[in-house]
Amino acid sequence: MTDTEDDKKTAKDDPVATAILDALADGETLSFENIAQAIAEARRRPKDGPQLWRRYMMAVKQQALFLARQGRVEIVRKGQVVDPNDFKGIVRLRLPQN
């Protein structure tokens, strides 16, 4: 194994990616919105409004796609795993099913 391979394996995930993996750890399937809401609640301050979760939606989508391309999560539509590079509609995330 080269040094760059070691670096890739030991590199830390983005905090949003970590939050996605933590949220899916119990085996549930969750929407992007559910995960964004969980992140917003964890980071909420007294002055934040009820729509705080919307700030996290783009980051959740981007990190979910990144994780799906690595095979660490699956994007599911109507019960079927979809290609992370070509999907639309209402989807959910889950950990890979073996």
C-alpha positions in Angstrom: 0.0 0.0 0.0 1.3 3.4 -0.9 1.3 6.5 1.3 -1.6 8.1 -0.7 -3.7 5.0 -0.2 -3.1 5.1 3.5 -4.0 8.8 3.5 -7.3 8.1 1.8 -8.2 5.3 4.3 -7.4 7.4 7.3 -8.9 10.7 6.0 -11.7 11.9 8.1 -15.2 12.3 6.6 -16.9 15.6 6.3 -19.0 16.3 9.4 -22.2 16.1 7.2 -21.1 12.8 5.8 -20.5 11.5 9.3 -24.0 12.8 10.4 -25.5 10.9 7.4 -23.8 7.6 8.3 -24.7 8.1 12.0 -28.4 8.7 11.2 -28.5 5.6 9.0 -26.7 3.4 11.6 -30.0 1.9 13.0 -30.9 0.4 9.6 -33.6 3.0 8.8 -34.1 4.6 5.4 -34.2 8.4 5.6 -34.8 11.3 3.2 -32.4 14.1 2.7 -34.8 16.3 4.6 -34.9 14.0 7.6 -31.1 14.1 7.8 -30.9 17.9 7.3 -33.5 18.3 10.1 -31.4 16.2 12.4 -28.2 18.1 11.7 -30.1 21.4 12.2 -31.4 20.3 15.6 -28.0 19.3 16.7 -26.6 22.7 15.8 -29.6 24.9 16.7 -29.0 28.1 18.6 -31.7 30.1 20.4 -32.0 32.7 17.6 -32.4 30.2 14.8 -35.8 29.9 13.1 -37.8 26.8 12.4 -36.5 26.5 8.8 -32.8 26.2 9.8 -32.7 22.7 8.3 -33.0 24.2 4.8 -29.4 25.6 5.2 -28.1 22.0 5.4 -30.0 20.5 2.4 -27.5 21.1 -0.3 -24.6 19.8 1.9 -26.6 16.7 2.8 -27.4 16.0 -0.9 -23.8 16.5 -2.0 -22.3 14.3 0.7 -25.0 11.6 0.1 -24.0 11.5 -3.5 -20.3 11.3 -2.5 -21.1 8.4 -0.1 -23.3 6.7 -2.7 -20.5 6.8 -5.3 -18.2 5.2 -2.8 -20.7 2.5 -2.1 -21.1 3.5 1.6 -24.8 4.3 1.2 -27.5 3.5 -1.3 -30.0 5.9 -2.8 -33.4 4.2 -3.1 -36.5 5.1 -5.1 -39.7 3.1 -4.9 -37.7 0.3 -3.1 -35.1 0.0 -5.8 -31.5 1.2 -5.6 -30.8 3.9 -8.2 -27.7 5.2 -9.9 -26.3 8.1 -7.9 -25.3 9.8 -11.1 -28.8 9.6 -12.7 -31.9 9.8 -10.6 -34.8 12.1 -9.9 -37.9 12.2 -7.8 -38.4 11.3 -4.2 -35.6 9.2 -2.9 -34.4 7.9 0.5 -31.0 6.8 1.8 -30.0 3.6 3.5 -26.9 1.6 4.3 -25.9 -1.0 1.7 -27.9 -4.2 1.8 -25.7 -7.3 1.6 
